[in-house]
Amino acid sequence: MLNLKTIKKVVTHFGVFHADEVVAIALIIFFIKKFFNKEDIVISRVAHQTEMSELELYDIIIDIGREYDQVKKFDHHQYQGGMASAGLIWKAIKESYNLKGYEEIDSLVKLVDQNDTGEKPSGNFELPSLISRFNKDNIMTEEQNIAFNKAINFVIDMIESIDNEVEIKKEAEQIINSSKDLFNGIVLEMPKFNRLWSHFINGETMKNVEFVIWEDKEQNQWSVQTTPKSIGSFERVGRGLPQVEDMQKYDMKFIHSGEFFACSNSKTGLLKYLKEVVL
């Protein structure tokens, strides 16, 4: 079991850095802060040839040392399971703290592992390539250490964003579960807006729902949006939201030319528009 609470000193190798150890360290730092509100983590970089007797002085050893024990030593070069240090660290964190709902981090780490182990090269704008670009031409300078820390912070910001989405997604599911069916289930009225609603309302999970509506109190309006065929798809399940000549008749404020979004000054106007024009 990996005990993040006891980690204060992290060590990895010196020289050119890769997404492998950068992501592993970023995961450690982020979840230590999340679970224990600690930020006093010291990261050291030493020569590849450093003996294990010296590395043992650190709390966790990443991508160096030629040993892997699932607790403290995470040099993946002795592991034959297709994971690099990033994957091994992420596996240890997930299992030690029973983490659920982090599919995006799973995908990110898998991409890093595949690149590092030679299974699949990364594209120019995928994470391993982006991390590689942080390296300086002269790796023996202080600039290289600064760049290393910048790369770690870059990944921490990304992980934090993913972590926030995990919480937002949980709220989205609660909102959808308390939503109201309208027009024989073709329209779903959400009690409040959540930007990840389409993770739970789409053509694969709720095939009958073509539109969602909600009250936007900040904009003082009622909004409607079409349902995507799948998460992230621009293709909608059913009908679009057509333009009308008489906007005042339905108290409409705006109808997007792409027919995927519209809004009205009132719920009454929006429902009238949906009933008479759309459905």
Steps between C-alpha positions, in 0.01 A plus 500: 500500500624846409482739795494851355481660843855398587657628177714812537800428276467376142793408276531434129778505243698798377536613137230489234157453656201323350125493551546172687660635817344846464146358507587257781632782719211730411252230608680456832511874572138560401348218705718574804360852494143378433494239777730654762529871405880474490716696258849467648619229259868514403590363157861401433667388178812286513724313256375174349799320651409593859511195725186374670662554840489876430153492344361329810530838678197618302137414573416398143724418205369565149644368171843431646669236716425186298245374755121488528317396818155672466560696822808720474701399193341572163758440228293344222801364311472185711124468439378295204129588513493778242489789746759771557555677833198725442271199468653321796461804725143560382413134559642522854311821580169367366527172688627655824223763513224315314456773239206477259389711205839611371471360148660813352814453710497132405510602133766764556728261689447223246610736223817583695573133574449393139740765380765429763496123453512528122153359442363811331680825407323820603373762258652847482241651731441209736628521856832310465605725213391816683698400810805425288495855367558639848858364492783748438784453252754501782376256761785583741365844588266633768264588215443127449395459864264795467355349183453167681298667774295690242416173328386349831281803576355481149389142563376580851273768354368245252435243774326764711272581210415131457440465874261796492311336215460182703313701765301691238402172336373365832281809536382465140378147568302620803347780294396264222347257748279781633404640157143513368372333182308725259322425171495123556865493598631675188597802710669484839482796739809522721458671840830681432767507231811286516744510209554123509134411463560328165704230675168370629259620231600393151392268223666203666367542855162671443404436139159666523617837638558754221521821705589623846370826645599693812458838666805722468451738790819695432384585148136527606387257231394144424732302275468188285768286340490198273622163625818357340506147359798423721721682752687777321319445169379792289237276343164530674254228591194643326354828384668838496379837630382691191491876457166684521404832348289611794737474796265702721225243458708252697680757711825376344828680557730297276504194272839377385543458125635152566161410651654344812429776755231759565373710788184681600417767753251263663429135555152545356642644178762228468248219549267661247787520249585134556136386472401707197823529302731216593288200598 
